[in-house]
Amino acid sequence: MTGTLFLIVGPSGVGKDSLIEGAKAQLSAVPTYYFPQRFITRPQDAGGEDHFAVEPSVFEDKRQRGDFALFWNAHGLSYGVPADISARLKRGQHVVVNVSRAILDEARQRFSPLVVVSITAPSKVIEQRLTARGRETAPEIADRIARAAAYDVTGPGVIFLNNDASLDAGVSKLVEILEAS
């Protein structure tokens, strides 16, 4: 039995990391779910998800060695998903990870079964969340809100989750999707 790769996507500020952390906490006793830590060229103390912080040169070395199953660049940073997800999927584990929509076509060609969970939220909610997390300047927030309005995910296997309520409600929706797929 092959596990399902759940790719969580959505614009900045919709709550992807918070929902993933909440689902991870709820499913921590279920060994069939794996939530890999990503490698990011961002300092560990920059806020957001728990990740492996690496220098750009180290990231590039790891990429060239094939240490990443998926990798991409966004907002001046590099992101990598550990290559061990392939073995885990083959063993039947379900893998849940936040990725860029830019790599969806590649992921669809390489992994099956695959489900894309596209997280959405109203612009006002996104603005409040981005302001509260404090990583972006006001112009960066305005840019991300504009990009969120144009954010579109298409293709097979896409499930939309509107994260416009409480964190608990959003986590419950995500866990329901993970358990049903």
N, C-alpha and C positions, 0 to 999 in steps of 0.2 A: 504494500500500500504506500502510495506517495503522499506526502503532506502537501498542503496548499500554501502557496506564497501569497500573503496578504500585503499589498503595497498601499500604504497610507499616503495620500497626496492631498494637497490643498495649499492655498496661498498663505503667506505669513499672517499670523494672528488668528487663525480659525481654531486653534487649540489642539493641533495634531499631537504635540509632545505630551500635553496634559492628558489627553484621552488615552494615548498609548501607555503612559505610566499607570493610569488608573486601571486599564485592562490588564496590564502586567501584574498589578497587585491582586486583582480579583482572580486571575488564572494562575497565580504562582504555584499553587499546589497541583496543577494539572500538567504533567510532564510532556504532554503532546504539543504544548505551545512554547515557542522560543522567540524571545525578543532580543535580537542582537544589538550590541552597542556598536554605533558607527564610529569610524575614524574621521575626524574633522580637523582641518587646519585652523582651529579656533582655540584660544586658551581654555583650559578646563574651568576656570572661574568666570567665564564670560556669561554665565547664566544659561538657562535652557536645559536641555536633556543631559543626562550623564553620558559622556562620550570619551573616546580615546583621543586626547589632544596630541597632534603630531605637527612637526614643522613641515613646510612644503617640500623640502628635499627628501624627508623621510617618507612622506606620502607618495612622492613620485617613485622612490625606490620600491615601495610596497606594491604600487600599481604595476610597475614593470615586472616584478616577480610573480604577479598573478595572485596576490593576496586578497584581492577584492572580487566578489561575484558581480558587483555593480559599482560604478563610480561616476561622478559628475562634478561640475563646477557651478556654483551659484552664489551671487552676492559677494564675489571676491574670495570665496572659500572653496576648498575641495572636500568632497564627501566620499566615503567608501563604505560599502557593506561587506563584512568579512566573507571570504570564500567558503567558510565552513557551512554556510547555509545550504549549499548543494547537497552535502552528505546528510545533513539533518533532514532535508526534504525527502531524500531517498529512503531514510529510515522511518518515514511517516510522521515526522514532526511538522507542525504548522508554524510557519515563520511569519512574524508580524514586524514590519519595518517602515519607517518614514522615508520616502524617496522623492525625487523630483519627477514631475510629469514628463520631463524631457527624455527620461530613460524608459518610459513605458513600452514603446515599440520594441526596443532591444530585449527588455525583460519578457515580453510576450513571446518573442521568438525562442528564448532560451529556457523558460520555465513553464511547466504545466502540471497541475492546475494552478491558475493564478486568478486572484480577485483583486480588483482595484477598489479601494474605499476612498471616495472623494469627499473630503470634509469641506463644508461650506458654512458661512455665517454672514449675517447682514453687515454692511459697511460700518455702521455705528458700533457694533460689537467688536469688529476687527480693530477699529481705531482705539477703543477703550483698552483692549488687550495689549496692543502694541505700545501704547503710552504707558501702561502699568508695568510692562516688563523692562522698559527703560534701556533697551539695546540700540534703538534707532533714534535719529534726530527727527524733528518735526518734518523737514522736507522728505526724509526717507520714508516716514510713515505715510505721508501724502502719496508718494510714489507707489508704495506697496498697496495702498487702498485702491489706487487707480488700476494697478495690475490685477488686483483681486476681482475687480468688476469685469475684467476681460478674460478671467481664468475659465478655461473650458477643458473638460476631459471627455474624450470620446473613445469609442472602441468597445470590444467585447468585455464582459465581466466587470462592468463598473456599477458600484452601488453607491448612492449618494446619502450622506449623513449630514443633516442640518444641525449644527452645533450652536444653537441660539438660546439654550436654556442653561440650567446649572451644570456644573462639572459632573455631578453624580448622574444626571439624566443623560449627558453625552456619553459617559463611560458605559452606562447600561445599554445604550443603543449600539455602541461599538462591540461590546461583549456579545450581545444578541446576534450581530452580524457574523462575528467570528465563530460562534457556536453553531450557527445555522448553515454555514457554507461548507 
